[in-house]
């Protein structure tokens, strides 16, 4: 039950991060939340891909998922730094790295609990979802 409560809390946190990312007025704090929110999505996607397509263990998937999740933010900062009156922001990169790590961590928790299998039965394709929980 404690594990389920943590999952729900993390899901709610991610929901609010994504909702805040849709806010069009960007102050300095909002800008960091945007970097955090978008990088968390990329970090989760990176970990999920690695979870199902590689044989990496959890620490490796978290490291590489975080790295993959940080790349879009790094590219944006490099592009922004080439524009006039703009520079590379270490604070934005810190938000990118933190967001990518949180996204990879949350995805890892869910990917360890939810197994997705694609089974073929006769000529029909069906997707089977199974939820497992360790006691």
N, C-alpha and C positions, 0 to 999 in steps of 0.2 A: 504494500500500500504506500509506503514511504517513497519507493521508486516511482510509482504512478503519479504521486503528488509533485515530484520534481519534474517529471515530464510535462505535466500540465502547466506548471509555473514557467518552464522554459518556452513552451508553445505560446503562452500568453505574452511573454516578453518579446518573442520574435514577431508576433502579430502586431504589437504596438510599434516595433521598430519599422516594420514594413509600412504600416499606416503613416508613420511620421515621414517616411521617405516620399510619400506622395504630396507633401506640403511644398507649395511652390515658392514661398518666401524663405530664403535661406540665410539665416544669421550664421555666425561662426559655429554655434552649438548645433544648429540644424544641419550645417554642412558636415560636421563630424558624424552626426547620426545618419546622414545619407551615405557617407562612405562606409560606415559600420554596417548599415542595413544591406546595401548592395553587395558588399564583400561577403556578408554572411550567407547570402543566397548562392554566390559562386563557390564559397567554401563547402557548403552543403552539397552542391552539385558535384564538386570535385571528389569529395569523400564517397558519395554514393556511387559514382562511376568506378572508383577504385575498389569499393567494397564488393561489387558484383563482377568486375572484369579482371581483377588481379588476385594474387595469393598473398598480398601484403597483410601483415598482422596489424592490430589496432594502432600502435604507435606510428608505424610507417604511413598508414592511411591518414592519420591526423596531420602528420608533418607534410605529406605531399598534398593533401586536401587543402591545408592552410596555404601552402605555396601556390597551388593552382587558383585558389580564391583571391589571392593577393595580386596576381598578375594583371587583371583588368584595371584595378586601382592604380597600380604602378604605371601602366601605360597611360592612363588619364593624367597622372601627375607629370609625366615626361612631356606629353603633348601640351599640357597647360603651361609648363615652364618655358616653352618656346614662344609663347604669345607675349606680346608687349605688355609691360606693367604687371607681369605675373611671375611667380617663382615656384619652385618645387617646395611642397609643404610637408615637413616631417610629421606634423600633427595629423594631417590627413592620412599619411602612410601608416601611422600608429593605429588610427581608427580602421584602416583597411585590414591590417594584420589581425587586430583584435576581432573584427567582425568575421573574417575568414576562419579564424580559429574557433569561434563560438559556433559558426555554421557547421564546420566540420565535426565538432564535438556533438552537437545536437543530432546531426545526421547519423553519426556513428551509433548513438544511443538507439535511435529508431531503427536503423538498419540491422542492428543486432537483435532487435525484438521482432521485427516484421520480416518475414521471408517471402519473396515474390518468386513464384515458379510459373513457367509457361509449359503447359502440358498439351500434348496432342492426343485427342481421343478420336479414333477412327479418322474421318476427314475433317473434323471440326477442330478449330483451335480455341482453347479456353485459357483464361488466366485464373490462376488459383492463388489466393492470398491466405497466408496462414500467420497467425499471431502466436508467438511463443513467449513465455515468461519463465524465468528461472527463479525457483524458490530456494 
